[in-house]
Amino acid sequence: APASAERVRTPADSTEPTPMAPPTPAAPSVATFPDDTARNQHDAESRKVATARSLLRSGQPRAALLVLDEARRDFPNGELTQEREALAIEALRALGSTTEARRRAEAFLARYPASPHATLVRRALQAPPGKAFSP
């Protein structure tokens, strides 16, 4: 004889709460850190780059460049090296330091030709000296 089908209760059948599936573990973050020291260094580097970006966008390229130079000294092999250098090139152009901006941009493009920041660096090379531009 065939087995009888047992009716499955649905939430509409009852006022009892339906058990929830266990939560899915969170996806790993983009940046993974071997320890707290590495995470703290990344956070500090990230804050400096964000501060420099904010200064640059608010028309303060000299102050931005000072913060970026400090970040370069503090984090010479940091995870945000490409973004930091792209912002420095943009700041140099905004200050009218075209020779230094060009030198650093050419070195950047030679080292990181497929960088997500390469377009910004190329645009910085094309911007008129002393003029800020939007990324």
N, C-alpha and C positions, 0 to 999 in steps of 0.2 A: 504494500500500500504506500502511496506517495506520502511524504512527510507533510504535515499541515503547515501552512505558512503562518508564522506568528506576526501579528500586526505590530509595526514599529510605531512607538508614540512620537509625535512631533510636538514642538512647542505650542502649536495651536490647540492640541488635545488637552493640555494641562496648564495649570498655573505654576507648576513646579519649575524652578530654574533649570535650564538645560546646561549640563556640564560643558565647560569651555575646554577647548584643546589647550594643552600647555603652550605657553608663549614660545614663539620661535626665537632662538638666540639671535641677538643683534649681529648684524654683519660686521666683520672686522673693519676698523677704521682704515682710511686710506693710508695713513701713516701708522706704522707699527713701531713700537719702541721696546728695546730689550730691557729697559729699567726706568725707574723714575728720573734718574739724572738725565737720560736722553730725552725724555718727555719734557722735562723742565727746560732744557736747552732749546728744544724745538719751540716751545711756547715763548721763551724769551726772544728768540730770533724772529718768530712770527710777529710779536708785538712791535719790534723795532721796524720791520719791513712795513707793517700796517701804519705805523706812525709816520714813516718817511713818505708813504703813498699819500696819506692825508695832507701832509705839509706840501707836497708837490702839487696836489690838486687844488690846494687853497692859495696857490701862487707864491709859495715860499721855497723855491728850488735850492737856495743856498742852505737853508736849515735841513731840507730833505737830504741833501748830499752829505752833510755832517753826520746825520743819523745813519745813512747807508755806509759811510766810511767806518763808523763805529761798529756796525754790524759785521762788516767785512773783517775787521780786526778781531772781534769777539768770536765770530763763527766762520773761520776761513774755509771750512769744508762743510758748511751748513746745508741743510736740505733746500733752502730757498735761495741758493746762490744765483740761479738764472734770473729769478724775478728781481732780486736785489740789484744785479748788474744791469738789467733792462731799465729799471727805475733810475739808476745812477746815470746811464746814458741819456735818458730823457731829461734829467735835471741839468746835466752838463750842456745840453742843447739849449735849454731854457735860459741858462746863464750866459749863453753866447760863446761857450768854450768848445767851438766846433772841432778844432784839431784833436783835442783829447776825446771828445765824444766820438769822432770818426774812428780814432785808433781803437777805442774800447769796443765800438760797435763791430768793426771788422774782426777783432779778436773773438768777440762773442759769436758772430755768425760762423767763423771758421771752427770754433769749438762745439757749438750747439746748432748746427744748421737746421735741425728738425724741431727745435725747441718751440713750445707753444708761445714763447715770448719773441720769437724771431720776427714776426710781423710787426710788433711794436718797435723793435730795434730798427727795422728797415724804415718804418715811418719816421722814427726820430732822425734818421739820416736825411730824410727828405724835407723835414720841417725847417722853416726859415730860422736862422739863428736868433736867439732871444725870444722866440715865440713858444708859448706853451701850446700843446695840442691835446686833443682828447683821444684816449686809447680806444 
